């Protein structure tokens, strides 16, 4: 996968991204005022950032623990070959209980983050991963508590 080179962000765009990242529900009028721009200019900047892929979506950030999803685990899954890994990527990406999937660059390996409401579901998922075609090894890393979990990027 190649990384597309974007034109550099200007100060106004960075300011808009910071403001929206901190509070996307904030009144656009207030954001425009703080950034010393008109509301129409702010709308154009936001639309451009969306079109260029800097803003994927605007969503509420839910608290997993308050919603009963207090079990967080990471899984490292090694595959026998690229074809098996690629097939598994598509199947795993379609599962809503999986929050994140990363290719590690260590051969044919994926790293998966998952929240659930029971330890039993995590263990069952580990066995399910192990039974997938082409899986060589599955390691599960369960957490005891969350120290930091943020979505803000340091822009």
N, C-alpha and C positions, 0 to 999 in steps of 0.2 A: 504494500500500500504506500503510495507516495503522499507527501504532505504538500498541499497547495500553498504557494507563496502569495500572501495577501499584501495589498498596499499597506504601508504602515498606518497605524491609527494616529489621528491628530489629537491634540489636547482636549478639544471639545468632545470627540468621540469617547475618549478615555473617561472624561468626566461623566458622560451619560451612562456608560457601562458601570462605573463605580456607584452612581446614584441608584440605578435600577437593581444592581446586585444587592445593595443594602436594603432597599425597600421598593419593590416593584409596584406596590399598591399606592405609593405616595402620589399625591396630586401632581399631574404633569405641570400645572401652573407653578407649583412650588419648586419643582426641579428646574424648570426653565429660569425662574427668578434666581435661584442659587447659582446657576451656571451662566448667568448674564446672557441669556439668549431668548428669543421669542418662542412662544409655544409652537408656532408653525415651523420654525427652524428645528426645534426639538423633535417634532413629529417626523420631519424629513431625515434627521440624523438617525432616529430609531428605525425608521423604515429601511434606510440604507444598511444599517448594522444587521438587520434581519436578513435582508437580501444577500448580503455578503457572508452570512453564516456565523456571525459573531454572537447573535442571540438565537438560540434554537427554539426556546419556548419560555413562556412566563407561567409559573406554577407555584402553588403553595408548598412549603416544605413541611412535611408532616413529621411528628415525633414518633418514631417506631416504638419506643418503650411505653409511652402513654397509650398507644393503640394496641398494646399487648404483643408486640413483636420484639420482645426483649432478648431473644437469642440471636446472636450474630456470629456467623462463621465464615471462614475463608477456606476455599478448596483449591488445591493445586492438582491439576489433572494432566497426566502425561499420556500421550498417544503414541501408537506404534508408527504412524505415518501421517503425512500431511492430509491425505484424502479423508482419513477417519476424523482428524481434528476439524477439518472444514465442515464436514457433515454434522458433527456435534455442535459446532458454533451456531449454525442456523437453528437447530432444535433448542439449544439452551437459550438463545436470544429471545425466543418466542415465549419463554416462561416468565410470567409476571412476578413470581416470588424471588427471582434473581435480579438484584439491583445493578450489578456491574460484572463485566467479563473482560479480561485482558489477555492478550497474547504476550508471553513473557520474553520471547526471543531466545529461550533456552531450548532449541529444538522444537518439538511438537508438544507445546505445553500451554495450558490455559490457567488463569487465576480467576476464581469466581468469588463474589461477595453475595451473601444471602442473609436476610432477616427472616425468622420464623417465630411462631408462638409456642414452640415446644422443642425440647432437645430431641425428642423421638423423631420429629420431622427432619431434623438435621442428619441424624444417623441414617434414617431411611433414604434421604437424598444421597448420602455418601455411597450407600450400597447401589442405588440406582445409577449413579455415575459410573461405578465400577463395572456394571453390567452392560454399559454402552459398547457398541462395536468399536474395536480398535483401541480401547483404553488399556494402557499398560499399568498405571498406578494412580491411586487417588490418596491424597493426604488431606485431612481435615484439621483446621486450626480454629478452635472455639475460643471466644473471648469471655472474660469474666465481667468486664465493665468497659464502657466507652470513656476515654479520656478526652478526645477531641474528634468531632465529626462536623466539618464545615463544608459549605458549598461555595463560599466566596473564593475567587481567584485573586492573587496578589498583583493587581494591575495598577 
